[in-house]
Amino acid sequence: MTEQVDSFFTARAAALARRPGTALPADLPEEQALALLEAMTTSRHLDLAARVLRARGRGYYTIGSAGHESNAAVAAALRPTDPALLHYRSGGFYQRRAAQVPGHDGVRDVLLGLVAAREEPGSGGRHKVFGSPGLHVIPQTSTIASHLPRALGLAFALGRTQRLGVEPPWPADAVVVASFGDASASHSTAVGALHAAMQASYRGMPLPLLLVCEDNGLGISVRTPAGWVERAFGGRPDLRWFVADGADPVATVHAARDAARFVRTHRRPAFLHLRTVRLMGHAGTDVETAYRSPAEIAADLERDPLLATADLLVSTGVLTAQEVLDRYERTREHVLKVADEVAGLPQHTSAATLAAPVAWPATTGPAAARAGYADAAARRRVFGDRLPEDEGPLTLARSLNRALLEGAALHPGLVVLGEDVGRKGGVYGVTRGLQKKLGQTRVFDTLLDEQTILGLGLGAGLAGLLPVPEIQYLAYLHNAEDQLRGEAATLPFFSDGRYRNPMVVRVPGYGYQKGFGGHFHNDNAVGVLRDVPGLVVASPSRPDDAATMLLTCLDAAARLGRVCVFLEPIALYHTEDLHEPGDGLWRTAYPAPGSHDDPGLGRARTHGDGTDLTLVTFGNGLPMSLRVARRLEADGIHARVVDLRWLAPLPVEDLLREAEATGRVLVVDETRRSGGVSEGVVTALVDAAYGGRVARVASHDSFIPLGDAALTVLLSEETIEGAARDLVGDDRTTGRHSLRDEETP
């Protein structure tokens, strides 16, 4: 099988000739020019080998870098300790970076990924990515530039770690480089990251970020308008612009060096527009003749950067045409030899090993994470003379505020970020006073863009900090949820656990807000969170639980590298009473170190020991269920209330124990009937072959409207009580066992 790009190169390279009077530029020594040719040639033959392996049924990935190999000059302009988040066509960069680190075999790395071998150093054979801790290349799928917010966050965090006394994994003057395609540059994720980078530069914030747009003019078959990238991003005063044509190796080397030098010296972002071509189509299955003319394809072959670099070396007398071809064929032989060696290596054969990087700790189960408290001296530094346990009963909002301070005392790298969290102290006052106590380096406001907020958190976690970003309302999370699903959760999966995203995302949410409602401030959609492998989802209700659960999440993030989403019920933030006005039963004392009995990550808490009925709930459902249980008690129906507290991982062991204790379970779910939490709870009972009676009540499959109309779609206490009485009454009367399904009328 012969690819056109291969035969074209060999024919044209054979005709190259010395041009008298030409020489390499003084600032491009011969050995550096030869190193570029080597990296580019290697990348080209890896692309060709991918097609060979796929044709033989031994390879699984054929999206290549052919035509983009000029990005090797970007690697040459940087240091091997500069963190890189690479586009999937940055093969030349990867090979040049590998050659900069003695003893590293970039050829074997890529081929191991092509055949999905378990020993591949990036993802452990889970996906073909450019990634290696030894090369400081952080694995990315980079399909829609979704890695740019993380790159932005990493560059932002590098300037803050030393101020907090945290040692980052990279030198103080490191540059973060992120490459992406021209089609991806139009994605909202990329545009948002670029906008945030420009605003940071405008505000004078250090942001050593080099953005490299590899522009081949195509997104599969869709053309990027000629000149659009420069029109969209060029000439911005807060984003220094550099441009190079990949078919001109000398100009590319100079532009890459200038861009890298600018970012490293000025600690400001730069955009390198690298014009490239795409050779061999989008992937092996792409028949580009269906949408491109032969003339277009031929024109791109003429602009092959590998051929241009070979011409530079031959025309200046560094190599002869035959020496170029000899090197080319030797590289082919070596790459195919290694390809044969790795093609038979073991792949993953079990779900357990594949999912290991996102699985719960196998040795002790979900309870492996625990809450942590700072030592006495550190606590006094943040709390002053009055410790929170001495303040008396606290509301949920106040308890969370104190837990954030506790976390800051315990974790020097903890940073709180988000819209309005700083001077204002949050819309609901949860972060009030934190900036004054901890300083603007640790508590700061961001621009209004959830993708950027989460990206800042992802980058900060990579840099060694412990980020606690806030998404102001649950409804606003949905436009940025891919930063959790596609970036945060996948990083340990695509890096075989070598990279982690320690982060606790605070999200006010749920319904029942009084006086300030509507869809965007009352949202109960959590299904997308429970679907993300390895993502911890906490849902506290009581103030004391909220404090210990937040500390547990911080510990799970700092110690285990977990990404946690902390769902906070807005309607309970400032609630004080449970049964009657003035009873103060929804305020609790702050749990002092050593005084609490928190069961830990993924464990439920049971209230009461009734033997007639088990009410299983969470969030706003807890006070509602406790009130219903009290009314049932007055009629001789004895119920216990189980607060799940954790929506992922679900506390299945506790759930089953409390279900068996009564033989009757009513799942009280304030989220929607379809895709809500109750589906998972009922399924867990069915999977465990629970033989008792089960029913569920949930909110309607509806968005939440404004005003009192919200109560028509949200779960009510009347519905809970009616279903509870029916469940116990039916069972006592008939002794039937069935699965019932209720929702609010």
C-alpha positions in Angstrom: 0.0 0.0 0.0 1.5 3.3 -1.1 0.2 6.7 0.0 0.3 9.5 -2.5 2.1 11.7 0.0 4.9 9.1 0.3 5.5 8.6 -3.4 5.3 12.3 -4.0 7.9 13.1 -1.4 10.4 10.5 -2.6 10.0 11.6 -6.2 10.5 15.3 -5.4 13.2 14.8 -2.8 15.3 12.8 -5.4 15.2 15.9 -7.6 16.4 18.3 -5.0 19.7 20.1 -5.7 22.3 22.3 -4.2 21.8 26.0 -4.8 25.2 27.8 -4.9 25.4 30.8 -2.7 22.8 29.7 -0.2 23.5 28.8 3.4 21.6 28.1 6.6 20.9 31.2 8.7 23.6 31.9 11.4 21.0 31.4 14.1 20.0 27.9 12.8 23.0 25.7 13.3 23.3 22.6 11.2 22.6 20.2 14.0 19.3 22.0 14.9 18.1 21.9 11.3 18.9 18.2 11.1 17.1 17.6 14.3 14.0 19.2 12.9 14.2 17.1 9.8 14.5 14.0 11.9 11.5 14.8 14.0 9.4 15.6 11.0 10.5 12.5 9.1 9.7 10.4 12.1 6.3 11.9 12.5 5.5 11.3 8.8 6.5 7.6 9.0 4.4 7.1 12.1 1.4 8.4 10.2 2.2 6.0 7.4 2.7 3.1 9.8 -0.7 3.9 11.4 -2.3 3.2 8.0 -0.3 0.0 7.6 -1.2 -1.3 11.0 -4.9 -0.5 10.4 -4.9 -2.3 7.1 -3.5 -5.4 8.9 -6.1 -5.1 11.6 -3.5 -4.4 14.2 -3.9 -0.6 14.7 -6.9 1.5 15.8 -6.1 5.1 15.0 -5.3 6.9 11.7 -5.7 10.6 12.4 -2.2 11.8 11.6 0.0 14.9 11.6 1.0 14.8 8.0 1.3 18.4 6.7 1.6 19.7 10.3 5.1 18.6 11.0 6.4 22.2 11.1 5.1 22.2 14.7 8.4 20.5 15.5 9.9 24.0 15.4 7.6 25.0 18.3 9.0 22.2 20.4 12.5 23.2 19.5 11.8 26.8 20.6 10.7 25.6 24.1 12.2 23.8 26.9 11.4 20.1 27.6 10.2 21.3 31.1 7.5 23.6 29.6 4.1 21.9 30.1 2.5 21.1 26.7 -1.2 20.4 26.0 -1.2 19.1 22.4 -3.5 19.0 19.5 -3.9 15.5 18.0 -1.9 16.6 14.9 1.1 17.8 16.9 3.2 14.7 16.1 6.2 16.7 15.0 6.2 18.6 18.3 6.0 15.3 20.2 8.9 13.8 18.3 11.1 16.9 18.7 10.3 17.1 22.4 11.1 13.4 22.9 14.5 13.9 21.2 15.2 16.7 23.8 15.0 14.2 26.7 17.8 11.7 26.7 16.7 8.1 26.7 13.2 8.8 25.6 11.7 6.9 22.7 9.1 8.9 21.0 8.6 6.4 18.2 7.7 3.6 20.6 5.4 6.0 22.6 3.2 6.8 19.6 3.2 3.2 18.2 2.1 1.8 21.6 -0.8 4.2 21.4 -1.7 3.2 17.9 -2.0 -0.5 18.9 -3.7 0.3 22.3 -0.9 -1.5 24.2 -1.2 -1.4 28.0 2.4 -0.2 28.4 1.8 3.0 26.4 3.0 5.9 28.5 0.2 8.4 27.9 -3.1 6.7 28.6 -1.9 3.2 29.2 -3.5 2.1 26.0 -6.9 3.6 26.6 -6.7 6.1 23.8 -4.3 7.4 21.3 -3.0 10.6 22.9 0.2 12.6 23.0 1.2 12.3 26.6 4.1 11.5 28.8 5.0 12.8 32.3 8.7 12.5 31.4 8.2 14.9 28.6 5.8 17.2 30.5 3.2 16.5 27.8 -0.2 16.4 29.5 -2.6 13.9 27.7 -5.5 15.6 25.9 -8.0 14.4 23.4 -8.2 18.0 22.2 -11.0 17.4 19.7 -12.8 20.7 20.1 -10.1 22.7 21.9 -11.7 21.8 25.2 -8.2 21.7 26.7 -7.7 25.5 26.3 -9.5 26.5 29.5 -7.2 24.0 31.4 -4.1 25.4 29.7 -5.3 28.9 30.6 -5.8 27.8 34.2 -2.3 26.2 34.4 -0.6 29.3 33.1 -2.6 31.4 35.5 -1.7 29.2 38.5 2.0 29.1 37.8 2.2 32.7 38.9 0.4 32.0 42.2 1.9 28.8 43.5 5.0 30.4 44.9 3.1 33.2 46.5 1.2 30.4 48.4 4.3 28.5 49.3 3.3 25.6 47.0 6.1 24.1 44.8 4.8 23.5 41.3 5.9 20.6 39.1 7.5 23.1 36.7 10.2 25.8 36.8 9.2 29.3 37.9 9.7 30.7 34.4 7.9 27.9 32.6 5.8 28.5 29.5 2.5 26.6 29.0 1.9 25.7 25.3 -1.4 24.6 23.9 -1.9 23.7 20.3 -5.3 23.4 18.5 -6.8 23.4 15.0 -8.4 26.2 13.0 -11.8 24.6 13.0 -11.7 24.2 16.8 -10.7 27.9 17.2 -14.4 28.7 16.4 -15.7 26.5 19.2 -17.1 28.4 22.2 -14.7 26.7 24.5 -11.7 28.1 22.6 -13.2 31.5 22.1 -14.0 31.8 25.8 -10.4 30.7 26.8 -8.9 33.2 24.3 -11.1 36.0 25.6 -10.2 35.2 29.2 -6.5 35.2 28.3 -6.9 38.6 26.7 -8.7 40.0 29.7 -6.0 38.7 32.1 -3.4 40.3 29.9 -5.4 43.6 29.9 -5.5 43.5 33.7 -1.7 42.9 33.9 -1.9 39.4 35.3 1.0 37.1 34.6 -0.2 34.5 32.1 2.7 32.6 30.4 0.5 31.0 27.7 1.6 30.2 24.1 -1.4 29.4 22.0 -0.5 27.6 18.7 -3.2 27.4 16.1 -2.3 24.8 13.4 -4.4 26.1 10.6 -4.8 23.7 7.6 -8.0 25.4 6.5 -10.2 22.4 7.1 -12.4 20.8 9.7 -12.8 17.4 8.2 -14.6 18.5 5.0 -15.7 22.0 6.2 -13.5 24.8 5.0 -12.3 27.6 7.3 -12.7 30.8 5.4 -9.3 32.0 4.1 -7.9 34.7 6.4 -10.5 34.1 9.1 -8.1 33.1 11.9 -6.1 36.2 11.5 -9.2 38.3 11.2 -10.7 36.8 14.3 -7.6 36.8 16.6 -4.9 39.0 14.9 -4.1 42.5 15.9 -5.5 42.2 19.5 -3.5 44.5 21.8 -3.7 42.0 24.7 -2.8 38.9 22.7 0.6 39.2 20.9 0.4 37.9 17.4 3.0 35.8 15.6 2.5 34.1 12.2 4.5 31.6 10.1 4.0 29.5 7.0 4.9 25.9 7.8 6.2 25.5 4.3 8.9 28.0 5.2 11.1 26.2 7.8 13.3 29.2 8.5 10.4 31.6 9.0 8.7 29.0 11.2 11.8 28.6 13.4 12.1 32.3 13.9 8.4 32.9 14.6 8.3 30.0 17.1 11.4 31.4 18.9 10.1 34.9 19.0 6.7 33.8 20.4 8.3 31.6 23.0 10.8 34.3 24.0 8.0 36.9 24.3 5.8 34.7 26.6 8.7 33.6 28.8 10.1 37.2 29.1 6.9 39.1 29.5 4.7 36.4 31.1 1.9 37.4 28.8 -0.1 35.3 26.3 0.8 35.0 22.6 -0.9 33.5 19.6 1.2 31.7 17.0 -0.7 31.3 13.8 1.0 28.4 12.1 -0.3 27.9 8.5 -0.2 24.2 7.6 -1.7 21.8 5.1 -3.5 18.5 5.8 -2.1 15.6 3.9 -3.7 12.1 3.6 -7.2 13.4 4.6 -8.7 13.7 8.0 -8.2 10.0 8.8 -7.7 6.7 7.1 -11.5 6.3 6.5 -11.8 9.8 5.0 -12.1 9.9 1.2 -11.2 13.5 0.7 -11.6 13.3 -3.1 -15.3 13.4 -2.3 -15.1 17.0 -1.3 -11.7 18.3 -2.6 -10.5 18.6 -6.1 -7.3 16.9 -7.4 -5.9 20.4 -7.9 -6.4 21.3 -4.3 -4.8 18.1 -3.1 -1.9 18.6 -5.4 -1.4 22.2 -4.2 -1.1 21.0 -0.6 1.5 18.3 -1.6 3.6 21.2 -3.0 3.5 22.8 0.4 4.6 19.7 2.3 6.7 21.1 5.3 8.8 17.9 5.3 9.8 18.5 1.6 10.5 22.2 2.4 12.8 21.3 5.2 14.6 18.7 3.0 15.0 21.3 0.3 16.5 23.7 2.8 19.1 21.2 3.9 19.9 20.1 0.3 20.0 23.6 -1.2 22.4 24.8 1.5 24.7 21.8 1.1 24.1 20.2 4.5 22.7 17.0 2.8 22.5 15.6 -0.6 19.3 14.5 -2.1 20.4 10.9 -1.7 21.2 11.4 1.9 17.8 12.8 2.5 16.2 9.7 0.9 18.5 7.4 2.8 17.5 9.0 6.1 13.9 8.8 5.0 14.1 5.1 4.2 16.1 4.3 7.4 13.4 6.0 9.4 10.7 4.0 7.6 12.5 0.8 8.3 13.0 1.6 12.0 9.4 2.7 12.5 8.0 -0.4 10.8 10.3 -2.6 12.8 9.1 -1.1 16.1 5.5 -1.3 14.9 5.9 -5.1 14.4 7.4 -5.4 17.8 4.6 -3.6 19.6 1.6 -4.9 17.6 1.4 -8.0 19.6 1.8 -6.5 23.0 -1.0 -7.1 25.6 -4.0 -4.8 25.5 -6.5 -4.2 28.3 -8.8 -7.2 28.7 -10.8 -6.4 31.8 -13.1 -3.6 32.7 -11.5 -3.4 36.2 -8.1 -2.5 34.9 -9.5 -0.1 32.3 -11.6 1.7 34.8 -9.0 1.7 37.6 -7.9 5.3 37.3 -11.5 6.5 37.9 -12.7 3.7 40.2 -13.2 4.1 43.9 -10.3 3.0 46.1 -10.4 -0.8 46.1 -8.8 -1.5 49.5 -11.2 0.3 51.8 -14.0 1.3 49.5 -15.5 4.8 49.2 -14.8 5.6 52.9 -11.1 5.8 52.0 -11.4 9.6 52.1 -11.9 11.4 55.4 -12.5 14.8 56.8 -9.4 16.8 57.9 -8.9 19.5 60.4 -5.9 21.9 60.7 -3.7 22.0 63.8 -4.5 24.4 66.6 -2.0 27.1 65.5 -3.2 27.1 61.9 -6.8 27.3 63.0 -6.1 30.2 65.2 -4.5 32.0 62.3 -7.6 31.9 60.2 -10.3 31.9 62.9 -8.7 34.3 65.4 -9.7 33.9 69.0 -13.2 32.6 68.4 -13.2 29.1 66.9 -16.3 28.1 65.0 -17.2 25.3 67.4 -17.6 28.0 70.1 -20.0 30.2 68.0 -23.1 28.2 68.9 -25.5 26.8 66.4 -24.8 27.8 62.7 -26.9 27.8 59.6 -25.9 25.9 56.5 -24.3 28.9 54.8 -22.4 29.9 57.9 -21.2 26.3 58.5 -19.9 26.1 54.9 -18.1 29.4 55.4 -16.3 28.1 58.4 -15.5 24.8 56.7 -13.8 26.8 53.8 -11.7 28.6 56.4 -10.9 25.3 58.0 -9.8 23.9 54.6 -7.7 27.0 54.0 -5.9 26.4 57.3 -5.4 22.8 56.5 -4.4 23.2 52.8 -2.0 26.1 52.1 -2.8 25.7 48.3 -6.5 26.1 48.7 -7.9 28.8 46.5 -11.6 29.9 46.2 -12.7 31.4 42.9 -15.8 32.2 41.0 -18.2 35.0 40.1 -18.9 37.3 43.1 -17.1 35.1 45.7 -14.6 37.8 46.6 -15.6 41.2 47.8 -19.3 40.5 47.7 -18.9 37.2 49.5 -21.2 35.2 47.2 -24.8 35.9 46.3 -25.9 34.1 49.4 -23.0 35.1 51.7 -21.3 31.7 51.8 -17.9 33.1 51.1 -18.4 36.4 53.0 -15.2 37.6 54.7 -13.0 34.9 53.2 -11.1 37.3 51.0 -10.5 39.7 53.9 -9.1 36.8 56.0 -7.2 34.9 53.3 -6.2 37.6 50.8 -6.9 38.1 47.1 -4.4 35.5 46.0 -6.5 32.8 47.6 -10.0 34.2 47.2 -10.8 36.0 43.9 -13.5 36.9 41.5 -13.5 35.6 37.9 -15.1 36.7 34.7 -18.6 35.5 34.0 -17.8 32.3 32.1 -18.3 28.9 33.6 -16.0 27.2 31.2 -13.2 29.5 32.2 -14.0 29.1 35.9 -13.7 25.4 35.7 -10.7 25.6 33.4 -8.9 27.8 36.0 -9.7 25.2 38.5 -8.4 22.4 36.3 -5.1 24.2 35.7 -4.7 25.2 39.3 -5.0 21.6 40.3 -2.4 20.5 37.9 0.0 23.2 39.3 -0.3 21.8 42.8 -3.0 24.0 44.2 -6.4 22.9 45.7 -9.0 24.9 43.8 -12.6 25.4 45.0 -14.4 27.1 42.1 -18.0 28.1 42.5 -20.6 27.8 39.8 -23.1 30.4 40.9 -26.2 28.3 40.1 -26.7 24.7 39.0 -28.4 25.8 35.8 -25.3 27.6 34.8 -23.2 24.4 35.1 -24.8 22.8 32.1 -23.2 25.1 29.5 -19.8 24.1 30.8 -20.3 20.5 31.9 -17.8 19.2 29.4 -15.0 20.7 31.4 -16.0 18.2 34.1 -16.9 15.2 31.8 -14.5 15.6 28.9 -11.6 17.2 30.7 -11.5 16.8 34.5 -12.8 13.3 34.7 -11.0 12.0 31.7 -7.5 13.2 32.7 -6.7 10.4 35.1 -8.3 7.9 32.6 -6.2 9.2 29.6 -3.0 9.5 31.7 -3.3 6.1 33.4 -3.6 7.9 36.7 -0.3 9.8 36.3 -2.1 13.2 36.2 -4.9 14.2 38.4 -7.4 17.1 38.8 -7.8 17.8 42.5 -10.8 20.1 42.7 -14.0 20.7 44.7 -16.7 22.5 42.6 -19.3 24.2 44.8 -22.7 24.5 43.1 -25.7 26.1 44.7 -28.8 24.5 43.4 -32.1 22.7 43.7 -35.5 24.3 44.1 -37.8 25.7 46.9 -36.2 29.2 46.9 -38.6 31.7 48.2 -39.0 35.2 46.6 -36.2 34.7 44.0 -36.9 31.9 41.7 -37.3 30.9 38.1 -35.6 28.3 36.1 -32.0 29.6 36.3 -32.2 30.0 40.1 -34.1 26.8 40.8 -32.7 23.9 38.9 -32.9 20.2 39.9 -31.1 18.5 37.0 -28.3 16.4 38.4 -28.4 13.4 36.0 -25.4 14.6 34.0 -23.2 14.6 37.1 -24.1 11.1 38.2 -23.2 9.8 34.7 -19.5 10.8 34.9 -17.1 8.0 36.0 -15.2 8.8 39.1 -16.9 12.1 39.8 -17.8 12.6 43.5 -21.1 14.2 44.0 -21.9 15.4 47.5 -25.3 16.7 48.5 -25.4 17.9 52.2 -28.5 19.1 53.9 -27.7 19.7 57.6 -25.1 22.3 58.6 -22.9 19.9 60.5 -23.0 17.4 57.7 -22.1 20.2 55.2 -19.0 21.1 57.1 -17.6 17.6 57.5 -18.6 16.6 54.0 -16.8 19.7 52.5 -13.7 18.8 54.5 -14.0 15.2 53.3 -14.2 16.4 49.7 -11.2 18.6 50.2 -9.3 15.7 51.6 -10.4 13.4 48.7 -9.2 16.1 46.2 -5.9 16.8 47.9 -5.0 13.2 48.9 -6.6 11.1 46.2 -6.8 13.6 43.3 -10.6 13.4 43.1 -12.9 15.9 41.3 -15.8 16.6 43.6 -19.0 18.5 42.9 -20.6 19.9 46.1 -24.3 20.5 45.6 -25.6 23.0 48.1 -29.4 23.4 48.6 -30.0 27.2 48.3 -33.3 27.0 50.1 -31.6 25.7 53.2 -28.7 28.2 53.3 -30.3 30.4 55.9 -33.0 28.1 57.3 -33.0 27.9 61.1 -36.2 26.0 62.0 -37.5 22.5 61.2 -40.9 21.9 62.6 -42.2 25.2 64.0 -41.0 28.8 63.7 -38.4 29.6 66.3 -37.5 26.0 67.2 -34.0 26.5 65.8 -33.7 22.8 64.9 -32.0 23.4 61.5 -29.0 25.1 63.0 -26.3 22.9 64.4 -23.0 23.4 66.2 -19.9 23.4 64.0 -18.3 19.9 64.5 -15.0 20.4 66.4 -12.0 18.3 65.6 -12.4 14.8 67.0 -16.0 15.4 68.1 -17.9 14.4 65.0 -19.1 11.0 63.9 -19.1 11.6 60.2 -19.3 8.3 58.4 -17.2 9.5 55.5 -17.2 9.7 51.7 -20.0 7.7 50.1 -21.8 6.9 53.4 -25.4 7.8 54.4 -26.7 9.1 57.8 -29.8 7.7 59.4 -32.2 9.8 61.5 -34.4 7.7 63.8 -34.9 4.0 64.2 -38.5 3.4 63.2 -39.4 -0.1 62.1 -42.4 0.5 59.8 -40.9 2.6 57.0 -37.6 3.8 55.6 -37.7 7.2 53.9 -34.6 7.6 51.6 -33.8 11.1 50.6 -31.2 13.9 50.3 -31.0 17.7 50.1 -34.3 19.6 50.6 -35.9 16.2 50.9 -34.4 15.6 54.4 -36.2 18.3 56.3 -39.4 17.5 54.4 -39.1 13.8 55.2 -38.3 14.6 58.9 -41.5 16.6 59.1 -43.5 13.9 57.5 -42.0 11.3 59.8 -43.1 13.3 62.8 -46.7 13.5 61.5 -46.6 9.7 60.8 -45.3 9.1 64.3 -48.4 10.8 65.8 -50.5 8.2 64.0 -48.4 5.3 65.2 -46.4 4.8 62.0 -42.7 4.7 63.0 -40.3 5.8 60.2 -36.6 6.2 59.9 -35.1 8.8 57.5 -32.0 8.0 55.5 -30.1 11.0 54.2 -28.1 9.7 51.3 -25.7 12.7 51.5 -23.7 11.4 48.5 -25.2 11.0 45.1 -22.0 9.5 43.7 -20.9 7.1 45.0 -24.3 6.1 46.2 -24.1 4.7 49.7 -25.5 1.3 48.6 -24.4 -0.6 51.7 -26.1 1.8 54.0 -29.2 1.9 51.8 -29.7 -1.8 51.8 -29.1 -2.1 55.6 -31.8 0.5 56.3 -34.2 -0.9 53.7 -34.0 -4.4 55.2 -34.6 -2.9 58.7 -38.2 -2.0 57.8 -39.0 -3.9 54.6 -40.7 -0.8 53.2 -38.8 1.9 51.3 -40.1 5.2 50.0 -37.6 7.1 47.9 -38.1 10.9 48.4 -36.5 12.6 45.4 -36.7 16.4 44.8 -35.1 16.0 41.4 -37.0 15.0 38.3 -38.7 11.6 37.9 -36.8 10.9 34.6 -33.1 11.0 35.1 -33.4 11.9 38.7 -31.6 10.3 41.7 -34.5 8.0 42.6 -33.8 6.0 39.4 -30.4 5.1 40.7 -31.6 4.3 44.2 -34.4 2.0 43.1 -32.0 0.3 40.6 -29.5 -0.3 43.5 -32.3 -2.0 45.5 -33.3 -4.1 42.5 -29.7 -5.1 41.7 -29.3 -6.3 45.3 -32.4 -8.4 45.1 -34.1 -6.4 47.8 -37.4 -8.2 48.6 -39.3 -5.5 50.4 -41.8 -3.0 49.1 -40.4 0.1 47.2 -42.1 3.2 46.0 -40.8 6.6 45.0 -42.0 10.2 44.8 -40.3 12.8 42.7 -40.7 16.2 41.1 -42.4 16.5 37.7 -40.4 16.3 34.4 -40.6 20.0 34.0 -38.4 23.1 34.3 -39.2 25.1 37.4 -41.3 28.2 36.7 -41.3 31.6 38.5 -43.2 32.3 41.7 -45.7 30.0 43.5 -46.2 28.1 40.3 -42.9 26.3 41.1 -44.7 24.4 43.8 -46.9 22.7 41.3 -44.0 20.9 39.7 -41.8 20.4 42.8 -42.2 17.5 45.2 -44.4 18.4 48.2 -44.7 17.1 51.7 -48.3 16.3 51.1 -47.2 13.9 48.3 -44.6 12.4 50.5 -47.0 11.8 53.3 -49.7 10.4 51.1 -47.3 7.9 49.5 -45.9 6.9 52.8 -49.3 6.2 54.3 -50.3 4.3 51.2 -47.2 2.2 51.3 -47.5 1.2 54.9 -51.3 0.8 54.7 -51.2 -1.4 51.6 -48.5 -3.5 53.1 -50.3 -4.0 56.4 -53.6 -4.8 54.7 -52.5 -7.0 51.9 -49.0 -8.1 52.6 -48.2 -7.5 48.9 -44.7 -6.8 47.6 -44.5 -4.5 44.6 -42.6 -1.6 43.0 -44.6 1.6 43.0 -43.9 4.8 41.2 -45.4 8.1 42.4 -44.8 11.8 41.5 -46.2 15.0 42.7 -49.8 15.6 41.3 
